[in-house]
Amino acid sequence: MNMSGFLKRLRQKKWFAIASNVYVLVITGFLVWMLFLDTNSWMTHRELNKEIKKLEEQRSQLEEEITKDKALIEKLKDPEQLEKYARERYNMKKEGEEVFIIEYEDSLKTNQDE
């Protein structure tokens, strides 16, 4: 079997005629370039879309925190609420007053928990 006979039979196959068509080759090259090699490729857009989705989720979480903080600020405009918050959060006390912090056994770390 010689090489020219092999090429002749290969050229007679329908898939080879389609695959060796200039238009098919150019379009295939263009698609490969646009999907994988170009700076604006499909791969780059996919990564950027993932990043956008992650940032949008982070944005919604931060907006929820802002809403909670605004509600807390409104609540703390009342002096009684401000005093209560300071006592609970920062263990503050009035002059001459004693504060006892009660910790429950299940909230304390023991050597067995570590």
C-alpha positions as CSV (number, residue, x, y, z in Angstrom):
1,M,0.0,0.0,0.0
2,N,1.5,3.3,-1.0
3,M,0.9,6.8,0.3
4,S,-0.8,8.1,-2.8
5,G,-3.4,5.4,-2.7
6,F,-4.1,6.1,0.9
7,L,-4.6,9.8,0.2
8,K,-6.8,9.1,-2.7
9,R,-9.1,7.0,-0.6
10,L,-9.1,9.6,2.2
11,R,-10.1,12.3,-0.2
12,Q,-13.1,10.3,-1.4
13,K,-14.6,10.1,2.1
14,K,-17.4,12.6,2.8
15,W,-16.2,13.7,6.2
16,F,-12.8,14.5,4.8
17,A,-14.3,16.7,2.1
18,I,-16.3,18.6,4.7
19,A,-13.4,18.9,7.1
20,S,-10.9,20.1,4.5
21,N,-13.3,22.8,3.2
22,V,-11.7,26.2,3.5
23,Y,-14.8,27.7,5.1
24,V,-15.1,25.0,7.7
25,L,-11.4,25.4,8.6
26,V,-11.7,29.2,8.9
27,I,-14.9,29.0,11.0
28,T,-13.4,26.3,13.2
29,G,-10.3,28.4,13.7
30,F,-12.3,31.4,14.5
31,L,-14.5,29.6,17.0
32,V,-11.4,28.1,18.8
33,W,-9.9,31.6,18.9
34,M,-13.0,33.2,20.2
35,L,-13.8,30.5,22.8
36,F,-10.4,30.0,24.3
37,L,-7.6,32.3,23.0
38,D,-9.0,35.8,22.8
39,T,-8.8,38.3,25.7
40,N,-12.6,38.5,25.5
41,S,-13.0,34.7,25.3
42,W,-15.9,32.6,26.6
43,M,-13.6,31.3,29.4
44,T,-12.8,34.8,30.6
45,H,-16.5,35.8,30.5
46,R,-17.4,32.7,32.5
47,E,-14.9,33.6,35.2
48,L,-16.0,37.2,35.3
49,N,-19.7,36.1,35.6
50,K,-18.8,33.9,38.6
51,E,-17.0,36.9,40.2
52,I,-20.1,39.1,39.5
53,K,-22.4,36.6,41.1
54,K,-20.1,36.3,44.2
55,L,-20.0,40.1,44.5
56,E,-23.7,40.5,44.2
57,E,-24.2,37.9,47.0
58,Q,-21.8,39.9,49.1
59,R,-23.6,43.1,48.3
60,S,-26.9,41.7,49.4
61,Q,-25.4,40.5,52.7
62,L,-23.9,43.9,53.3
63,E,-27.2,45.6,52.5
64,E,-28.9,43.4,55.1
65,E,-26.2,44.3,57.7
66,I,-26.7,48.0,56.9
67,T,-30.5,47.6,57.4
68,K,-29.9,46.0,60.8
69,D,-27.4,48.7,61.8
70,K,-29.8,51.5,60.8
71,A,-32.5,49.8,62.9
72,L,-30.0,49.6,65.8
73,I,-29.1,53.3,65.4
74,E,-32.7,54.3,65.5
75,K,-33.2,52.2,68.6
76,L,-30.2,53.7,70.3
77,K,-31.5,57.2,69.9
78,D,-33.6,56.5,73.0
79,P,-31.3,57.1,76.1
80,E,-32.8,54.1,78.0
81,Q,-32.1,51.8,75.1
82,L,-28.6,53.2,74.8
83,E,-27.9,52.6,78.4
84,K,-29.3,49.0,78.2
85,Y,-27.1,48.3,75.1
86,A,-24.0,49.7,76.8
87,R,-24.7,47.5,79.9
88,E,-25.3,44.3,78.0
89,R,-22.7,44.7,75.3
90,Y,-19.8,46.4,77.1
91,N,-20.5,45.4,80.7
92,M,-20.8,49.1,81.7
93,K,-22.3,50.1,85.0
94,K,-23.4,53.2,86.9
95,E,-21.1,54.6,89.6
96,G,-21.4,52.7,92.8
97,E,-23.2,49.8,91.1
98,E,-22.0,46.2,91.0
99,V,-22.4,44.0,87.9
100,F,-22.4,40.2,88.1
101,I,-21.7,38.2,84.9
102,I,-23.3,34.8,85.0
103,E,-21.9,32.2,82.7
104,Y,-23.6,28.9,82.3
105,E,-21.7,25.6,82.5
106,D,-22.5,24.7,78.9
107,S,-21.1,28.0,77.6
108,L,-17.7,27.5,79.3
109,K,-14.9,25.7,77.6
110,T,-13.4,22.8,79.4
111,N,-10.3,20.7,78.8
112,Q,-12.6,18.0,77.4
113,D,-14.1,20.3,74.8
114,E,-10.7,21.4,73.4
